[in-house]
């Protein structure tokens, strides 16, 4: 672990704190796909399609996490840590 001597340093912790409270497009898409899955499952009665769409939020959030980790890794390598 690197010591944070300068509060202006770009670190993984700082990057995570910046996005902690916001609704990212991935979160909005995940909530929308949950609503769509519930619509297909209960309203339209298409249980198979509802279950299929119900897997989308996990995939969307996993991809968003992967890209965020890559962004953090790049920021850390650029800052020389």
Beta strands, then each sheet from edge to edge (+ up, - down):
end
